Amino acid sequence: MSGFPIANLTDLINAINQFKISSNNIATQIQYKYTLTTDKIEILPNIPTKIIDTPDNNNYEIFISSRPSNNCDIFFYIGDDGDTKLTVENSALFIKPGTGITNKYNNKIIIWAISKEKSDIIITINSKFPNLTKMTISLNIALIIGTGENFGKEFYISSLLNINDDWRDRVSYTVDTDQGITGYKLAYLSSYQPGDTYEFNVMVNPNFTDFNPDKNKPIHIHLIDINLIHIAYSTIIASMGENHNLPTLDTIQRIIGDVKKGGLVTNLPATGGLFKITPTNNQSILHFGACTSDGIDACVITDYNKTTNTFTLGGY
């Protein structure tokens, strides 16, 4: 096995260890740690429906999203008299199909909804503090491993780049975007309720057209145990041997491929679509890959909409 020498192996190992530390730091920064409820609610035509009635003495982060399959706007009213005050003509607060709204409230809140046609909405209520009602851990996603203008901003990558000049090319080849797109390569599940099922949507930038035409579903989604990534890093270090030579890029890519084995969630068409995951107790990340004419490349996530749980893929 050939490679190139590392000037300071200790610095390299310390830099890699920062990945685990930074993962824990992300989790401690979450403000709304608990989920009071996540529900799909049916709105009947022209009938005000109470969709939210929170307990007192808490701080709330509320997400309301309209299903893409809905055929009309959904209107809202805040207050306990929405059953008599709310109509589709008198509310300026509304969302269109496939969109959503997010708001934060310092205490009890009551919200009503109405629509001209039968509609479905998804409600998620997170809170800062637990209470006596049934609560779960809130879902929070952090985008990590920057590309384009975000490349190298994570302090552990910056540490790697300070070890040896060759690291910039090596890290750029395996981490950065091939198309100059600013975004992130991974979505880290910084908090969630183990055993709960979450539904996400994938949107694809119209400019992202480099998919392999022979593949009906060229987008591959993997849910990966973050501990396997730590093992992969350790394997790379161990394979250096006494000469402290980094393995070839092909070897590194094979190790990454081994990490992804068994973690396939689903394949999606080039237009994107819906997928579900049921994470367990392990810290996990989502990886989006694309079958292109050159093989399989890691996609760049340019946006994550927390209200609608939508990832936007901009390229690779």
N, C-alpha and C positions, 0 to 999 in steps of 0.2 A: 504494500500500500504506500503510495506516495502522497506528499503533501507539502506544507511549508512550515517553517519553525515558528513557535510562539516565543516572543521575547520575554514575557513574564507570565508564567502559567498561573501563579497565585492571583494576579489581577484578573485573569480570565475566569477562574473558578469563582472569585468573589463577585464578578459581574453577572455570571449565570445565576448565582444564588439570589441576586436582587430580584429576579423574576418572581420567585415565590414570595419574597417580602412585599413587592409591589402589588401582587394579587391580594394579599391580606389587607394592605392599606386601602385598596379600592373598596373592599367590603366595609371597612370601618367608617367610610365617608358617607354612607347611606343615611339620609335623614328620616325617611318614612320606611321603617323596617318591618312593619306588620301589615298584613292584608286583612281587612275586615270582611270583604266579600268580593267575589268575581261572579257575575251572573249574566246570562243572556235573557233579556226581557222582551216580550212581545207587546208591540203597540198596536192596538186595534184602531181602525179608521175613525178619526174625529172624536175619539174618547180620551180625555186627559187621564194619564196613568202616572201614579206616584212611583218614581223609579229609585229615589234615594230618600232615606230618613235615618240619619246617623244618630248615634247616642251622644249625650252631652259630654263635656270635659275631655276633649281630645282635639288633636290637630289632624286635618285630613288632606290628602292628595287624591283627587277624583279624576278618573279617566272615563269619558263617554265616547264610544265610537259607533258609527253606523255601518252595518254590513254592506259590502259592495253590491250585494244582490238586491238591496232595497231600490224602490222605484221613485222615491220622493224624499223631500227634505223632512227633517224632524225638528220640531220647535220645542223650546223649554221655558219653564217658569220656576222661579225660586220663591218659595213661601208655602205656608200651610194651607192656603186657599186656592191652590191651582186647579182644584176640581171644578170650581165655578168661574175662575178668572181666565184660564188658558184656552185660547182657540188658535187655529192655524193662521188667523189674520192679525192677531194682536201682539205677537212676540217677535222681537228683533234678534233673539238668541236662537240660532239654529245651526244644524250641520247638514251637509250634503251626503249622499250615499258614498261609502268608502272613506269618509273622513272622520275626524273626531275633535274633541276639545279636552283641555286639561285645566283644572283650577285647584287652588289651595284655599282651605277654609280653617279658621282658628277655633271653630266650635260647631255645634249642631247645625245641620243644613238639611232642608227638605227641597227636593227638585221633582218637578212633574214634566212629562213629555207628551207630545201629540203629533200625529201625522195624518195626511189626507188618505193614505193607503196603509194597509197592514205592513208593519215594518219590524225588524229585529235590531236591538242595540245591545252592545256589550258594556257592562258597567264594572269598573274595578275601583275599589276604595281602599287606599293605603292610609295608615295612621302612624304617628310618631310614637304613641304609647299603647301598650296592650291594655285591655280592659276585661271585664268578666264575660263578654260575649266571645264566641268562638273566633279566634284569630289565627291566621297563618303568616308565614314569612312572605314578604312582598317580593315580586319579581323585579329585578333591576339588571340591566344590561350595560356593560362598559365596553366600548370599542377600544381595542389595543393593537399594538404593532403598526405604527404609522407608516404611510407611504407618501410619495410626492413631497409636498411642503411639510408634512408631519413626520417624515422619515428621520430617525435618529433622535427624536425629542424624548423618547423614553430614556431615563438615565442609565439603564443597564446596557442599552445599545451604545450610548455615548461612551461608556466605559470600555466596551469592546473596541471601539474605533481608536481609542487612545493607546491600545496595546501594540498594534502593529499596523503600518500603513496598508498592508494587504487586506486587512479586515474590512475596509470600506468597500472594496470591490466584492469581497466574499459575502458580506452581509447584504449588500445591495442586490446581489444576484439572487439570493435566496429569500429576501424579505421585501425589497422595494418593488414598486410597480414597473412593469415593462413599458407602460404607455404614458408615463408621466402624470398619473391621476393621483390627486390628493385624497386620502381617506385612511382606511385601516384594513388590515388583513384578517383580524379575528374579532369575534364577539364573545366577551367573557361574561358568564352568568355569575355576577357578583353576589346576588342573593336570589333565593327562590324557595318554594316549599317542596321538599323532596317527595316524590310520588305523585305530585299534581301534574296534570297535562296542560301544556300551553300551546296555543295556536299562533303561528306567525305568518306574515305575508311577505313575499319577495317581489319587488318591482325591479325591472331592468331598464337602465337608461337607454333611450332609443338609439344612442350613438354606439352602444355596445352590441356589435353585430358580428364579431369574429368567431362565432360558434361553428363547430364542425357540422356541416350540413347533413352528414350521414347519421348523426345522433338525434333521435326524436326528443330526448330529454337530456340535454348537455350540461345542465347545472346539477352538481353533486353536493349534497349537504351532509356534513359529518358532525356528530356530537362526540367530543373527545374528552376523556378524563385528563385533567391538567397534570395529574401525577405521572401519566405516561410521557408527557412532554419533559418533565423533570428527569425521568429515567432516560429519555433519548439524549438529553444534554449530558448526563453522566456517561452514557455509552460513547458519545463522541469524545469526551475527555479520556475515558479509559482506552479508547482505540489509538490515542496518540502515542502510547508506549513511552519508553524512556527518552526518546528523542524529542518529545513534545511537538510532533508534527501533526497538524490538523489533517483529517482525512480529506480525500478529494470531494468535490462538489457532488459527484454521482453517489458517493457513499452516504453523504449527508442526506441527499434526497431519498435514498432507499430507506434510511432510518426514519425519516418523516413519513414515508409511505407505510412503514410498519406500524407507526403510531396510529394511523388512520384506520387500519384494518379492524373490522368489527364495529366501527362507529358510524357506519352509513345510516342516515335517517331516511332519506328519499332522494329521488332524482326528479327534477322539474324541467319543463320545456323552456326554450329560450325566452319566452315571455314572462317567466316567473310563475307565481302561484302560491298556494297555501301549503304549509306543512306543520306537523305537530311533534312535540318532544315530551317525554316524561322523564326528566332527570332524577337521579337517585341522590344519595348523600355525598357523592364525590363532587369536588369542584370541577366545573366543566366549561368548555369553550365550544362555540359554533364555528365551523370552517366551511366556506363556500368555494367550491371548485368549478371550473368551466372546461369542458372539452372544446379545445380549439384545434386549428389545423396543425399546430405544433405539439399537441399532446394535452395534458391536463395542467392548467394554471390556477393558482389561488386567486380568487376574485378580490377586488377592492370594494369594500363597503363604504359608500360615500355618505350614507345617512341612515340613522335609525330613528323612527318615529315611535316614541314610547306610548303615545295615545292609542295608535292603531296597531302596535307591534309589527311595524313594517320595516324591512331592510331594503335599501336601494343599492343595487350593484352597478358600478360605473365602468367596470372593465377589469383588467388584470395587470 
